[in-house]
Structures are given as structure tokens and as C-alpha cells.
Amino acid sequence: MVFKRRNKLPPLTWLARSLWPKGGWHRAALYLQHRLHRLPDTPQTISRGVFAGIFSVFTPFFGLHFFVAYALVKLVRGNVIAALLATFVGNPLTYVPIGIVSLKMGHFILGTEFDHVHERSFLGKFVDAADDFWRNFLAIFSDADANWDALGRFFHEVFLPYLVGGIVPGLVAGLVGYYVTLPMIVAYQARRRKKFKAKLEKLRIKAQANHRKP
């Protein structure tokens, strides 16, 4: 398994590593780059996977980006592992700017704006929507009345603008990822082939020398 750990981390350690990986985000980025280079596929297919993974991060389906990336990479016929690895572009350091850009772009396209009248922040509207969903679920088994106001505000002010607004920056970021990784993977695979041919040539010369010995 690609993402499976030998030893499971305690919950607090897992949370801390999610916010700040061991060795920092720079080292994590180098590790992802190394894994992408060594994938056994064509550079074009791997880069299409990177495109799908990065684009999925610009969707509002938090916690489901793996599944979104998997669906997208099947559409573009890319490398699945590359797509899953590329979703790590979305992390605590990037989600805030991605969310701001996507929301502002979405409200601009739709001709709407984020409602501050209800005195709830972006995160607050997430919490209200989750609370609405839970209370309405419990209402099925009780006499309580269902109320969808918070979910409605969340859909119109957050989810829909985020979904629409994330398309353009997601395409731009995905294409940048594609065109940055493609030449890197081409060069890496060419070096590997050159080294492999050099090793074969050395073995051939050595075998010929041993054959000529009396």
C-alpha cells in the first residue's frame, strides 16, 4: 500500500503531523516529488494525474478530495497514484488562500456576495450547517420541526460559490502542475534509462573480458 504506515500514530501525533509534517512541508514536498518521479508510467500520464489531484483540492468537498481526484483522473486517463499524491497540495498552509480565492471568484461569477449580517464567519457557517444537518436528522425520530435555514445559507453563500469559483483557479493551478512536472519527469526517466544502459554496457564488457580469459 502506498499510504499505509507500519506503526499507527496516536491521534494527537497524527493531528500534529497533519498540520506540520515531520521535517517540515519543504521536506514533504521533496518526498512527493521523489515519489512522482519514480512512478512506473509515462510522463504524460503521471502529469495528467497531477493535474487531476491539484484541481480536486479547489473543490469544496473537504475530506473527499481523494475520491474527487480518483473520479477526475479516470476522466483524463491519468495516473491514479499521482493524482492521490497531488492532493497533498491541499494542506493547512494552502487551504486558506485557496478558499479565499475560490469564494471571491465564485461570488464574482454568480453576482452575489458573502453575507456578514448573520455575524457568522466562514468557519461559523460550516459549523451551523453541520449543526442544522444533525438536528434535522434527529427530528426524523422526534416531534421537533426541521429547520434548513443554516444549510440554505451555507449552500448559497459558501458551497455553491466555492464550487463555481474553484473551477478557474483549479484549472490554472492544475495546468501549472502539469507543465511543471512533465519536463521534470521526462528528464528524470531519461537519466534513469541512461544509467540503466550504462550498467548494462559495463556488464557486457565485463562478461566479454571474462570470456576471453584462458
Secondary structure, DSSP 8 states (H G I E B T S, - for coil): --S--SS---HHHHHHHHHS-TTHHHHHHHHHHHHHHT-SS-HHHHHHHHHHHHHHHTSS-TT-HHHHHHHHHHHHT--HHHHHHHGGG-STTTHHHHHHHHHHHHHHHHT-----TT---HHHHHHHHHHHHHHHHHHTTSS-----HHHHHHIIIIIHHHHHHTHHHHHHHHHHHHHHHHHHHHHHHHHHHHHHHHHHHHHHHHHHHHHH--
